[in-house]
Amino acid sequence: MSVLEYLSLKPYNTFGIDACARYFCRVQTKEDMLHLIADEFQYHHKQLIIGGGSNILLCDDYDGLVIKNEITGIEKIKEDEAFVWLKSYSGTVWHDLVMYAVQHNYGGIENMALIPGTVGAAPMQNIGAYGVELKDVFVELEAIDLQTGEQHIFDKAACDFGYRHSVFKTTHKGQYFIYSVTLRLSRHLQPNVAYGDIRKTLAEWHILSPSIKEVADAVMHIRRSKLPDPAELGNAGSFFKNPEVSDALAADLLAQYPDMPHYPLPDNRVKIPAGWLIEQCGWKGKRVGHTGNHAQQALVIVNYGDASGPEIWQHAQEVQASVQKKFGILLDAEVNIVR
């Protein structure tokens, strides 16, 4: 394992930002990571661990050590009549894990097809799409303490999952390297087709009793029709979280905007699509300099080729300010801002 100096990170982030890493290395095994932790070199530099680079915005050169996670693989570790337990290593591309499950007819994550990034990022964000979240199938993860090298197991309760939330974004932020994730998938799952776009697509395809593969195909069709391919247009997917507001505020907004989409939640909360709020403020398809909001999905901020990280972040803050002014809602960034 070698450490490189002054390496461009443009190929390693889906926004395509040409920031520079002072130091850069790849880890391909657990032993590589443990060796790096034991090396005194890493104690003198701040660290950034990246997988697919699909949920970060680089706002400056990184004056520290960037660690590229390339530990990959999928193992079936247990099964019974009803379920199968899959262990995936954290550098594995998330969509590859979904396709592995679909090919073997293991149900539970097909609605999360084509979510960008690697398996290690999935529990950090509690990723989700089309009515399904990682926590629904999560069993445990193995993590390595970045200071001591000690290895720990976190079960679902210890991860404290919430909407795009886990302890790895709060109390344990920057403390652990997620090495592997174990999921329990179903051998006899009735696919979740509650989400409207999935039902509509399957109906258009004249599919009444969809298989796991057909649901995954529908999800991929929907995502490709709405979301830009980062290989063609730099982006990090949804830039903001869908806000959860009080039912009182939601009622006030519905009185003003009767067509506002909204989804009741427990504890007298209501989720409102951030993309709808942004679109109502006139940002959908709007380009400002080298950045802007995508023409098909206002929630996605894109790089038209030459945008810098600060330029994209400035644009995002202007979007935030306009939504707050119009609706009284402050959008939280889902993308991690790296300085």
N, C-alpha and C positions, 0 to 999 in steps of 0.2 A: 504494500500500500504506500503510494507516494503522495506527497503534498505539493501541489502546484501553486504558483504565485501569479497574481495579476491576471486572472482568467475572466473572460467575458461570460456573463451569466445569461446572455441573450438566448442561447439554445435551451436553457434550463428553466424558463418561466413562460407560461402561455400568453402573457401580455406582450412578450417579445421585447422587453425593456433591456437596453444595452448597458446594464450596470456591471461593475467589475468587482470580483471577489479578491480581497487581499491574499487569502489562502483558500485552497479548494482541494478536497480529497473525496474519494469514493470508498464506501464500505460495502463489501459483497458477502460477508459472513459475520456471524456473531463475534467470532474471534477478532476480526478486523475492528469492530466497535470497541471491544474490551481492550484491545491493544492501544487504540487511540485514547481511551479514557485513562489508561495507565501512563501514557506519555506526558511528561511535564509540559510539552509544547502547548497542548490544548488548554492548559490552565491560564495561560497568559493572553488568551484571545477570546472575545465573545464568539458565540457559535450560532449558526443557522442550519438547521437540518431541513433538507428538501427532498421531496419524492418526485412527483410529476410537475411541481412548480405551478399548479393550476389554481391555487387559491392565495397567491401572494401578489402584492404590488411593490416593486422595488423603487423606493423614492430617492435612493442615493447609492453610490458605491458602497459595498459592504466591507468595512474595515475590521475584518475578523475572519473566522474559519467557516466556510460553507461545506457542509457534509452532505454528499449526495448518496441517498439510500438506494442501494441496488441489491438488496437481499430479497430474493424471489423464491417462489415455490408454493404449491398447494398440496396438502395431504389430507386424506380421509383417516381420521383417528379413531372413529367409533361409529357404530350404526346399530339400529334395532329395526323392528318392523315399521315404526312410524317415522323415525328421524335419522338423519345422518349428521355427524359432527365434522366440519371441515376446518382445518387449521391452515391459515394462509400467512405467509411471511410478508412483512410490512412494505417491502419495495415492489411487490406484485402490483401490476396495474389493476385497479378496481374492476374495470369492465372485463378484463380477462377472467377474474374470479366469477363474475356474473355469468359469463358465457360458459365457463366450466360447469357451473351449477345447472344452467339451462340444458346443456348437452347431456347431462346425466339425469335430467328430470327431477332435480332437487329444487323445491319451491321455497320462496320467501324473499328473494332479492331481485327477481326479474323486473320489478317495477323501477329498480334503480340502475337499469342498463344505461350505459353511456355517460354516467356521472364521471367527470374527469378526475384524475388524481390516482393516488396509490392507496393500498389497503391501510397503511399506517395512519393516513390522514382521516380515514373513515370514522373511527371512534372519537378523535379529537373534535370533529364537527358534529358528531351524531348525524351523518349525512342522511338524506331522505328525498323521496320524490314520489309523486302520484299516490299519496296515501300510505306510504310505507317508510319506516325509519330503521336505521341500523339497530337500534335498541330492541326492536321487535324480534330479532334473531340472534342477538349477541349473547355469548356465554362468558367469555373472559379474554383478556389480553395479557401478554407477557411484556414487561417493560424493564429497561435497564437504567439504573440511576446514573446520571451523567457525571456525578461527582465521585461516587464510590465504586461504581461498577456492579453493585448489588442488583440481583434480579428479583423482580416482584411480580406477583399475579394480581390483577385487578378484575374482580367480577363486576356484574352489571351495577350492583348497588354502589360499589366503590367508585365507579366512573361518574355517578351523579348525572346521568344523561338528562338533557332538556332539549328544547328546540334549538338546534344547531349549537349545542352547548355540552361541555363535559368539564371535569376537573382539570383536564389538560389545557384548557384555555383560561383557567382561573388560578386556583391554589397550587396546582402542579405545573403551571406554564413554564416551559424551558427546563424542567427538572428531569424529564425522562425521555429515553429513546424507546419508542414502541417497536418491539421486535416481531411479534406475531399476534394474530387475532383469530379467535376460535368462534365459529358460528354454528348454530343448530338449525338445519334446514329440514323441510318436510318432504317425505316420500309420497304423500298422498294429499297434497295441498289443493284446495279450491282457490284458483287465482283471484287476487283482489282487483276487481274491475269497477270499483265504486267511483273512481275519478271520471268526470264527464268526458274528457277528451279521449280516454281509453275506450269507453263504451261507444262513443261516436265512431272512432276509427274501426273498431271491430264490427260495428253494424254496417259500415260502408264496405267492409270486406266480406259481409254475409257470414260472419262467424258467431254462432249462438252459444257454443260451449267451448270457450278457448282453452288451449293448452298453455302450459308455462311458456313454451317457445313463442306461441302466438301473441301472448301478452307482451313478452320482451320485444318482439318484432314491432308491435304497435307503439310501444314506448320509444323505441329507436326512431320510428317513422315520425312521431310527434316532435321529438327533440331535434331531429335533423331539419324539420320544416320550420322550426321557430328559432333555433339557436345557431349562431355562427360557428364554423369550424375554426378553432384556434390556429390550425395550420394555414388557414387562408386569411383570417382576420383576428389579430391579437385580442384576447379577452380572457376573463377568469370566471365565466359563467355569471350567475346572479351576483351582482355587486353588493346588494343590500339584503338583509333579512326581511321577511314579511313581518310587519309589526303586529304585536298583540296589544290591544287597547281595552280599556274598561267598557262594559256594556253601556254605560251612560254616555261616554264619548261616541261610541258606535251609533247609538240611537240618535244623538244630535246630528251626526254626519249623514245618517240615512234620511233624516228629515229634509236635509239640503240636497242630498244626492240619492234618490230612491233606487237607482240602478247600481249602486255601489256593491260589488261582490263582497261577501263577508261570511265568515265561518265561526259559529259559536264554539267556545272552548269551555272546559271546566273553570270553576272559580270566578264566574261572572266576567270572563274575558272573551274578546272577539278578535279573530285574526283577519287582517285586511291585506290583500295582495299589494305588495310594494310596487309592482309593475303598473298596476292600475293607477295608484296615486301619482306615480311619476308621469305616466301618460297624460293624466288630467292637467298636469302643469306644463304640458307642451314640449316635453323632451323627446318623445318617441321619434326616432329617425333624425333628430337634430344633431348636426355636426358643428363643433366649435374647434377651430384650428385642426390639430391632428387627432382629436378624440371626439367622442360623442356617444349617443345612445343608439342602440341597434334599431333598425327600421322595423323588425318583426317582434322584438321583445325589448321594451323600454328599460327593463331591469338589468340588461346587459350593457355595460360600458365597454367600448371597443377602442383599439389602437389602429388608426388608419395607416400606420407604417412608420411614422417618425415621432410619435408622442413620447415624451419623457414621463417618468413616474410622477414627479411633482405636477406636471400638466394634467395628468389623468386624475390625480388626487384633488387638485383644485376644482376640476370639473365636477367630481363627485360631491364635493362640499357645496357647490352651487346648487346641485340637484337637491341635496339635503335641505338647504336653506329654503328653497322654493316650496318643498313639500311641507316643511314646518310652518311656513307662513300661511299657506292655503288651508291646511288641514289641522294644524296644531300637533302634528306627529313628527318626532325626530327619528329618522331612519338610522338604524345601526348597520355599519359595514359588516358584511359577511366575509369579505376578502381581508386578509391580514396585511396591514400596512407595515412595510419593513424599511427602517431608516438606518 
